[in-house]
Amino acid sequence: MRRLLYVSILLLGSLYSEEQTTILLTPPRCGTHWMMYCIEALTGRFVSFWHRFNSDAPLEIPEFVFFGALSIDQSKHPILHTHYPYHHLTNYSKTNNKLIFILRNPKEYLIRRAREQERKPEELYTFITSPNSIRHYMGYLSFFESWAEDNRLLIYYEDLVGDCRSTILKVLKFLEESPERLDTFIENKSFHEERMLKYYNRIHRKGGGSMSKGRDIVYHSRNVPQNILKQIDKHIQDKYPSYWNHYFVRFKEPESP
């Protein structure tokens, strides 16, 4: 039954023109699955990873699509998700399609990447500020800014975690969807978080699953020495002043008393 529903969703998505596509763009480990869960639960719109539309891989539908009373509305165009904008999205019209982008504190994202690659503490600053690491992350912002302003929405991971209701309300408005389910969803938020984490931890079990469980927005940088974090701030501010002032100044490390 699940496979048949999934196939029908994919076939339905293929009938839509490119002009009708809404895209969810996220760097890895930046709230992807929680945002997908929220959108599907509150709108009935299926959110598909890119490869499920564009490969012959075995079909698997996320378990959280089938929680409780949630039903996917097959009359609605599925939302497309990717981590790789320059590989997957270059042929999409930036004036006719919609783009939702989740941005996270760059120190959290880059420290997580360094630890995944088993970098030693003394290698953190060098790794994070290397051209490949920092430029890759800034590439997401460059792509986001290239999209038509009226058709793009920026969401901070930290707001998604800390003020879920207001953040998802913005998403629903952007998608032109009703917020009628939102209050009940927020009342049962703990249940939904646990349901999503169960799925997330299963598919990411090789990497240890969720570390912060979406409850600590400075989980990865918390034990990094302040002088290293401030050096990273200065590097971003010097190399990317426009991005720093517009997007990242909110993450500036506090001054020493």
C-alpha positions as CSV (number, residue, x, y, z in Angstrom):
1,M,0.0,0.0,0.0
2,R,2.8,2.4,0.9
3,R,4.7,1.7,-2.3
4,L,1.6,2.2,-4.4
5,L,0.8,5.5,-2.7
6,Y,4.4,6.6,-3.2
7,V,4.4,5.7,-6.9
8,S,1.2,7.6,-7.4
9,I,2.7,10.7,-5.7
10,L,5.8,10.5,-7.9
11,L,3.7,10.0,-11.1
12,L,1.5,12.9,-10.1
13,G,4.6,15.1,-9.5
14,S,5.9,14.4,-13.0
15,L,2.7,15.8,-14.5
16,Y,3.4,19.3,-13.2
17,S,5.3,21.8,-15.1
18,E,8.5,23.3,-13.8
19,E,6.8,26.6,-13.4
20,Q,4.8,25.2,-10.5
21,T,7.6,23.9,-8.4
22,T,8.3,24.8,-4.8
23,I,11.8,23.9,-3.7
24,L,13.2,23.3,-0.2
25,L,16.9,24.0,-0.1
26,T,18.9,23.1,3.0
27,P,22.5,22.4,3.9
28,P,22.8,19.0,5.6
29,R,22.1,18.9,9.3
30,C,20.1,22.1,9.2
31,G,16.5,21.1,10.1
32,T,15.7,19.3,6.8
33,H,13.6,16.5,8.2
34,W,11.8,18.6,10.8
35,M,10.8,21.1,8.1
36,M,9.7,18.3,5.8
37,Y,7.6,16.8,8.6
38,C,5.9,20.2,9.4
39,I,5.1,20.9,5.8
40,E,3.6,17.5,5.2
41,A,1.6,17.4,8.5
42,L,0.2,20.9,8.0
43,T,-0.4,21.1,4.3
44,G,-0.8,17.5,3.0
45,R,1.9,18.3,0.4
46,F,4.5,15.6,-0.1
47,V,8.1,16.7,0.2
48,S,10.4,14.5,-1.9
49,F,14.2,14.3,-1.8
50,W,15.6,15.0,-5.2
51,H,16.9,11.5,-5.9
52,R,13.4,10.0,-5.5
53,F,12.2,12.0,-8.5
54,N,15.3,11.4,-10.5
55,S,16.8,7.9,-10.0
56,D,15.9,4.2,-10.3
57,A,16.7,3.6,-6.6
58,P,14.2,1.5,-4.7
59,L,11.2,3.5,-3.6
60,E,10.8,4.2,0.1
61,I,8.3,6.6,1.6
62,P,9.2,8.3,4.9
63,E,7.4,6.7,7.8
64,F,6.3,10.1,9.1
65,V,4.2,10.6,6.0
66,F,1.8,8.0,7.5
67,F,1.6,9.2,11.1
68,G,-1.8,9.5,12.7
69,A,-4.5,11.2,10.7
70,L,-2.1,12.7,8.2
71,S,-3.0,12.1,4.6
72,I,-1.2,13.3,1.5
73,D,-3.4,15.4,-0.8
74,Q,-2.5,14.0,-4.3
75,S,-4.1,17.0,-6.0
76,K,-1.3,19.2,-4.6
77,H,2.1,19.5,-6.3
78,P,4.8,17.8,-4.3
79,I,7.6,20.0,-2.9
80,L,11.1,19.2,-4.1
81,H,14.0,19.0,-1.6
82,T,17.8,19.2,-2.3
83,H,21.1,19.8,-0.6
84,Y,22.8,20.5,-3.9
85,P,21.5,23.6,-5.7
86,Y,24.3,23.9,-8.3
87,H,23.8,20.3,-9.3
88,H,20.0,20.1,-9.3
89,L,18.5,23.5,-9.6
90,T,20.3,25.4,-12.4
91,N,17.6,24.7,-14.9
92,Y,14.7,25.9,-12.7
93,S,13.3,29.3,-13.4
94,K,14.2,31.6,-10.5
95,T,11.3,33.9,-11.3
96,N,8.5,31.4,-11.6
97,N,9.4,28.8,-8.9
98,K,9.4,29.3,-5.2
99,L,12.4,28.6,-3.0
100,I,12.5,28.0,0.8
101,F,16.0,28.1,2.2
102,I,17.1,27.1,5.8
103,L,20.2,28.9,7.1
104,R,22.0,27.8,10.2
105,N,24.8,29.5,12.3
106,P,27.8,28.8,10.1
107,K,29.9,27.8,13.2
108,E,27.5,25.1,14.1
109,Y,27.4,23.7,10.6
110,L,31.1,23.8,10.0
111,I,32.2,22.5,13.4
112,R,29.8,19.6,12.8
113,R,31.4,18.9,9.4
114,A,34.9,19.1,11.0
115,R,33.9,16.5,13.6
116,E,32.3,14.2,11.1
117,Q,35.7,14.2,9.3
118,E,37.4,13.5,12.7
119,R,39.4,16.7,12.7
120,K,41.4,17.3,15.8
121,P,40.5,20.3,18.1
122,E,43.7,22.1,17.0
123,E,42.6,21.7,13.4
124,L,39.2,23.3,13.7
125,Y,40.0,26.9,12.7
126,T,42.2,25.8,9.8
127,F,39.5,23.4,8.5
128,I,36.6,25.8,9.0
129,T,38.3,28.7,7.3
130,S,39.7,26.7,4.4
131,P,38.4,27.9,1.0
132,N,36.6,24.6,0.3
133,S,34.7,24.6,3.7
134,I,33.7,28.2,4.0
135,R,33.1,28.9,0.3
136,H,30.9,25.8,0.0
137,Y,28.6,27.1,2.8
138,M,28.5,30.6,1.4
139,G,27.6,29.1,-1.9
140,Y,24.1,28.4,-0.5
141,L,23.6,32.0,0.3
142,S,24.8,33.1,-3.2
143,F,22.3,30.8,-4.8
144,F,19.5,32.0,-2.5
145,E,20.2,35.6,-3.3
146,S,20.2,34.8,-7.1
147,W,16.5,33.8,-6.7
148,A,13.7,36.3,-7.4
149,E,13.1,38.2,-4.2
150,D,9.3,37.8,-4.2
151,N,9.7,34.0,-4.7
152,R,12.2,33.2,-2.0
153,L,11.9,32.7,1.8
154,L,14.7,32.6,4.3
155,I,14.2,30.5,7.5
156,Y,16.8,30.3,10.2
157,Y,17.3,26.9,11.8
158,E,17.5,28.6,15.2
159,D,14.1,30.2,14.7
160,L,12.6,26.9,13.5
161,V,13.8,25.3,16.8
162,G,13.2,28.2,19.2
163,D,10.0,29.7,17.8
164,C,8.4,26.9,15.7
165,R,4.9,28.4,15.6
166,S,5.9,31.8,14.2
167,T,8.4,30.3,11.8
168,I,6.1,27.7,10.3
169,L,3.4,30.3,10.1
170,K,5.7,32.2,7.7
171,V,6.2,29.1,5.7
172,L,2.5,28.4,5.4
173,K,1.8,32.0,4.3
174,F,4.6,31.7,1.7
175,L,3.1,28.4,0.4
176,E,-0.4,30.0,0.5
177,E,-1.6,27.3,2.8
178,S,-4.1,27.5,5.6
179,P,-2.8,27.6,9.2
180,E,-5.9,25.9,10.5
181,R,-4.0,22.8,11.8
182,L,-1.1,24.8,13.3
183,D,-2.4,25.4,16.9
184,T,-3.2,21.7,17.4
185,F,0.2,20.7,15.9
186,I,2.1,23.0,18.3
187,E,0.1,21.7,21.3
188,N,1.3,18.2,20.3
189,K,4.8,19.3,19.2
190,S,6.7,16.9,21.5
191,F,4.8,14.0,20.0
192,H,5.7,15.1,16.5
193,E,9.3,15.7,17.4
194,E,9.7,12.2,18.8
195,R,8.0,10.7,15.8
196,M,10.3,12.5,13.4
197,L,13.4,11.8,15.4
198,K,12.6,8.1,15.4
199,Y,12.7,8.1,11.6
200,Y,15.7,10.4,11.4
201,N,17.8,8.3,13.7
202,R,16.9,5.2,11.8
203,I,18.1,6.5,8.4
204,H,21.2,8.2,10.0
205,R,22.1,5.4,12.4
206,K,25.6,5.1,10.8
207,G,26.3,8.7,11.8
208,G,24.9,8.3,15.3
209,G,21.6,9.9,14.5
210,S,20.6,13.3,15.9
211,M,23.0,14.7,18.4
212,S,21.2,17.8,19.7
213,K,17.7,16.3,19.1
214,G,16.7,19.8,17.9
215,R,16.9,21.2,21.5
216,D,20.3,22.9,21.6
217,I,21.1,25.4,18.9
218,V,24.8,25.7,20.0
219,Y,25.4,22.0,20.6
220,H,28.5,21.7,18.3
221,S,30.2,25.0,19.3
222,R,29.3,24.9,23.0
223,N,32.7,23.4,24.1
224,V,34.9,25.1,21.5
225,P,37.2,27.8,23.1
226,Q,35.8,31.3,22.8
227,N,39.0,32.6,21.1
228,I,38.5,30.0,18.3
229,L,34.9,31.0,17.8
230,K,35.8,34.7,17.7
231,Q,38.5,34.0,15.1
232,I,35.9,32.3,13.0
233,D,33.6,35.3,13.3
234,K,36.4,37.6,12.3
235,H,37.2,35.5,9.3
236,I,33.6,35.5,8.0
237,Q,33.3,39.2,8.7
238,D,36.5,40.0,6.8
239,K,35.9,37.6,3.8
240,Y,32.2,38.0,3.5
241,P,31.2,41.4,5.0
242,S,27.9,41.6,3.2
243,Y,26.8,38.2,4.3
244,W,28.0,38.9,7.8
245,N,26.1,42.1,8.2
246,H,22.9,40.8,6.5
247,Y,22.7,37.2,7.8
248,F,25.3,36.3,10.4
249,V,25.8,39.2,12.8
250,R,23.1,37.7,15.0
251,F,25.5,34.8,15.7
252,K,28.4,37.0,16.8
253,E,30.2,35.7,19.9
254,P,29.6,38.0,22.9
255,E,32.3,40.3,24.0
256,S,34.3,39.3,27.1
257,P,33.2,41.2,30.3
